[in-house]
Amino acid sequence: MPPQPLTASEFEFIEDTLLRYGDDHSVLNLSELDGYLTAMASGPTQVDIAAWFPPLFGDQPVRWRKPEECRRFIDLCVRHLNTLAVQLASAPETFKARFEQTRHRGQPLTLAEEWCFGYVRAVAVSNWPELPEPQASRLRAITDCAEQDNFDLPVDLDVVLHRQRVAAIEPAARALHDYWLTQR
């Protein structure tokens, strides 16, 4: 039976937990966590939770207020990871990254930088080997976005180019998952 996707209240619990226990070296929001777990679900090998969980909090031990809080957080993260893995393997067309939304000059604008940063962080934690050029190009679409700093959008932002770059990210993530799936 496929895992149940997380509910809005479960995502809210995860986000609250990330903010409560995180710091500048941690995954701090749902978008970044979603990118991180997408790369974990997509990589060349399955990564043990003992390797992928500590980087969520900058490899620093977390002083949980209650053990139940820790258990629930881990269970929800694993369930989201499994949901992403099943979705990418069996229904990739339904995969939607949890990008952030903002407004720029009165218009809605999708921001993918945090998601991409999480993805890139997971690629490093997973020690992905060098990719052949077509896949390396797809990974660059994600890493280039992760290197952008759009916390303060420039007034002269090329919105059309920005939207094109963001639109390339989900197909790149799907293609990278498909590539590694055939290599496992």
C-alpha positions as CSV (number, residue, x, y, z in Angstrom):
1,M,0.0,0.0,0.0
2,P,1.5,3.4,-0.9
3,P,2.2,5.8,1.9
4,Q,-0.5,8.4,2.7
5,P,0.6,11.9,1.6
6,L,1.0,14.3,4.5
7,T,-1.9,16.5,5.5
8,A,-1.7,20.3,5.8
9,S,-1.5,20.0,9.6
10,E,1.3,17.4,9.4
11,F,3.3,19.7,7.1
12,E,2.6,22.6,9.6
13,F,4.1,20.4,12.4
14,I,7.2,19.7,10.3
15,E,7.7,23.4,9.5
16,D,7.2,24.4,13.1
17,T,9.7,21.8,14.2
18,L,12.3,22.9,11.6
19,L,11.9,26.5,12.8
20,R,12.0,25.6,16.5
21,Y,15.1,23.4,16.4
22,G,17.0,24.8,13.4
23,D,19.6,27.4,12.9
24,D,21.5,29.0,10.0
25,H,23.0,25.6,9.1
26,S,19.7,23.7,9.2
27,V,16.9,23.0,6.8
28,L,14.5,25.8,7.8
29,N,11.4,25.4,5.7
30,L,9.1,22.9,3.9
31,S,10.4,23.9,0.5
32,E,14.0,23.1,1.4
33,L,13.0,19.9,3.1
34,D,11.0,18.8,0.1
35,G,13.9,19.4,-2.2
36,Y,16.2,17.5,0.2
37,L,13.9,14.5,0.4
38,T,13.2,14.6,-3.4
39,A,17.0,14.2,-4.0
40,M,17.2,11.5,-1.3
41,A,14.4,9.6,-3.1
42,S,16.0,10.1,-6.5
43,G,19.6,9.3,-5.9
44,P,21.8,6.4,-7.0
45,T,21.5,4.5,-3.7
46,Q,19.2,4.4,-0.7
47,V,20.8,6.5,2.0
48,D,20.3,5.4,5.6
49,I,18.4,7.7,7.9
50,A,21.5,7.9,10.2
51,A,23.2,9.6,7.3
52,W,20.4,11.9,6.0
53,F,18.7,13.0,9.2
54,P,21.5,14.8,11.0
55,P,22.2,17.3,8.2
56,L,18.6,18.5,8.5
57,F,19.8,20.2,11.7
58,G,23.3,21.1,10.5
59,D,24.8,17.9,11.9
60,Q,24.2,19.2,15.4
61,P,22.4,17.2,18.1
62,V,18.8,18.3,18.7
63,R,17.6,18.6,22.3
64,W,14.0,17.5,21.8
65,R,11.5,18.8,24.3
66,K,9.7,15.4,24.2
67,P,10.7,12.1,22.7
68,E,7.2,11.9,21.0
69,E,8.0,15.1,19.2
70,C,11.2,13.6,17.7
71,R,9.4,10.3,16.8
72,R,6.6,12.2,15.1
73,F,8.9,14.4,13.2
74,I,11.0,11.5,11.9
75,D,7.9,9.5,11.0
76,L,6.5,12.3,9.0
77,C,9.7,13.0,7.2
78,V,10.1,9.3,6.3
79,R,6.5,9.2,5.2
80,H,7.0,12.2,3.0
81,L,10.3,10.7,1.6
82,N,8.4,7.4,0.8
83,T,5.5,9.3,-0.8
84,L,8.0,11.2,-3.0
85,A,9.8,7.9,-3.9
86,V,6.5,6.2,-4.9
87,Q,5.2,9.2,-6.8
88,L,8.4,9.7,-8.8
89,A,8.6,6.0,-9.6
90,S,5.0,5.2,-10.4
91,A,3.4,8.6,-11.3
92,P,6.1,11.1,-12.1
93,E,3.7,13.4,-13.9
94,T,2.0,14.1,-10.6
95,F,5.2,15.2,-8.9
96,K,5.0,18.8,-7.8
97,A,7.8,20.4,-5.9
98,R,6.8,22.5,-2.9
99,F,8.2,25.8,-4.2
100,E,7.6,29.0,-2.4
101,Q,5.3,31.7,-3.7
102,T,5.8,35.5,-3.5
103,R,4.7,38.6,-5.3
104,H,6.9,40.8,-7.4
105,R,5.7,44.1,-8.8
106,G,2.2,43.1,-7.9
107,Q,2.3,39.7,-9.8
108,P,2.6,36.2,-8.3
109,L,6.1,34.7,-8.6
110,T,7.3,31.2,-7.8
111,L,10.6,30.9,-6.0
112,A,12.5,27.7,-6.2
113,E,15.8,28.6,-4.6
114,E,15.1,27.1,-1.2
115,W,13.9,23.8,-2.8
116,C,17.0,23.7,-5.0
117,F,19.2,24.4,-2.1
118,G,17.7,21.4,-0.2
119,Y,18.1,19.2,-3.3
120,V,21.8,20.2,-3.7
121,R,22.4,19.6,0.0
122,A,21.0,16.1,-0.3
123,V,23.1,15.4,-3.4
124,A,26.2,16.2,-1.3
125,V,25.0,14.1,1.6
126,S,24.3,11.2,-0.7
127,N,27.7,11.5,-2.5
128,W,26.3,11.4,-6.0
129,P,29.0,10.3,-8.5
130,E,29.7,12.4,-11.6
131,L,26.9,12.3,-14.1
132,P,27.0,12.0,-17.9
133,E,26.4,15.3,-19.7
134,P,22.6,15.1,-20.3
135,Q,22.0,14.4,-16.6
136,A,24.7,16.8,-15.4
137,S,23.0,19.6,-17.4
138,R,19.7,18.8,-15.6
139,L,21.5,18.9,-12.2
140,R,23.0,22.3,-13.2
141,A,19.5,23.6,-13.8
142,I,18.9,22.9,-10.1
143,T,22.3,23.9,-8.7
144,D,22.3,27.2,-10.7
145,C,19.0,28.1,-9.1
146,A,20.3,27.1,-5.6
147,E,23.1,29.6,-6.1
148,Q,20.8,32.5,-6.7
149,D,19.9,34.8,-3.9
150,N,16.3,35.9,-4.5
151,F,15.5,36.8,-0.9
152,D,15.4,40.4,-2.1
153,L,14.2,40.3,-5.6
154,P,15.9,42.9,-7.8
155,V,13.6,45.5,-9.2
156,D,14.9,44.7,-12.7
157,L,14.4,41.0,-12.3
158,D,13.9,39.3,-15.7
159,V,10.6,37.7,-14.8
160,V,10.3,35.7,-18.1
161,L,13.8,34.2,-17.7
162,H,13.1,33.5,-14.0
163,R,9.9,31.7,-14.8
164,Q,11.7,29.7,-17.6
165,R,14.4,28.6,-15.1
166,V,11.9,27.6,-12.5
167,A,9.8,25.7,-15.0
168,A,12.9,23.6,-15.9
169,I,13.4,22.4,-12.3
170,E,10.6,19.8,-11.9
171,P,11.3,18.1,-15.3
172,A,15.0,18.0,-14.3
173,A,14.2,16.4,-11.0
174,R,12.0,13.8,-12.7
175,A,14.7,13.1,-15.3
176,L,17.4,12.7,-12.6
177,H,15.2,10.3,-10.7
178,D,14.5,8.3,-13.9
179,Y,18.2,8.1,-14.7
180,W,19.2,6.8,-11.3
181,L,16.3,4.4,-11.2
182,T,17.7,2.7,-14.3
183,Q,21.2,2.6,-12.7
184,R,20.2,0.9,-9.4
